[in-house]
Amino acid sequence: MNDQMTTNSIVKLDSVVKKFGDIFAVERVDFEIGRGEFLAIMGSSGCGKTTTLRMLAGLEDPTDGDIYLDGERVNGKATWDRDTPMVWQSLALFPFLTVQENVEFGLKMRGVSKVERIERARRWLEKMQILEFANRNISQLSGGQKQRVALARALVTEPKILLLDEPLSALDAHLKVRMQSVLSSLQKDLGITFVYVTHSMSEAFSMADRVVIMSRGKIEQIGTPQEIYREPRNRFVAEFLGSANIFTGALSRKTGVYWTIEAPDGSFEINAGKVTNKNEGDSVTFIVSAENMNVRPTGSQPNGITVTVVGEEFVGATAILFVETESGAELKIQKSHDEFSSLDTRPGSKLAVHWDPDHCHVLPGE
Ligand code: ATP
């Protein structure tokens, strides 16, 4: 094993750069992936997620930096010499082969005997609950069944790492959730490392052990879903998650365990334990999540402001109320329909919102 890798990592990216002409698709990315870990890579379109995955697969070579797979530096090593199959959104199944032949394909390429190929392919088809379709053409399968063929085809070679590029994005919502649980239990049962690129926060946060958030070729944050959700590192991550209300102000005075912050919409208190390496007069940015905002018809509350309703959106059992502060900042409040039912939530009406100073999280990267 390479001495730069920690004992438990199976993947290491060391200052990896990928340029296409003058464009930095990936700009000095460093991270390691643990053996048997489910890592999701998220970020807005064009942030470099797929390029990162393609470099792991050997479909792109880094312009600079090193990639290690299971202790071996793999820069320049061809795709077919790596143990990193990939499952694509498009699935890329061979339409002219049957289900069984599709699954056997990788084994055939590796020179595995026909008898062993058939036995291993059937074992995987059974595991993916599609053995009954073994002799069908790909065109005769549903979206979810095709997905299972693609997984069987990738896993039949028993790789240590499986790369997945938005594999569920073409499925409808119901099937997506079902396939999420198939993928999760498959990954846990097999103990294979999954590297999963997605746009979908719900997919990443429900399945992954850790999530990487990328923007413009760089990593903004890497951590467990809970860490990222509760403690986003900077404004980009907080905005990307979409559920946080962001406030910026200056530290004005410290009383007991609270700092007072002067912000455009008023003075707010914040737990001093959350403010590190800052002094009076310094700027701080903190967030309060939409579900931690309290709302009343009127009246002034400590740590509160008056807002104007802009609109409301139903999200299953809850609703999100979009409101605007006097300084024009947009905030979100998420509550059950019951909690909103006693309030006038028509656009233009005024409401009083407040929050607990202990529910603020200071963005350390700001
Ligand atoms: P999406 O979610 O839209 O798939 P992404 O995060 O996967 O985006 P990448 O496909 O990795 O993004 O692309 C990162 C950047 O590199 C983009 O600006 C893209 O236009 C550019 N890029 C990717 N592949 C190439 C290529 N083969 N030639 C030139 N530029 C490329």
Residues whose N, C-alpha, C, O or C-beta is under 5 A from the ligand:
A	BS01	ATP	F20 A25 S44 S45 G46 C47 G48 K49 T50 T51
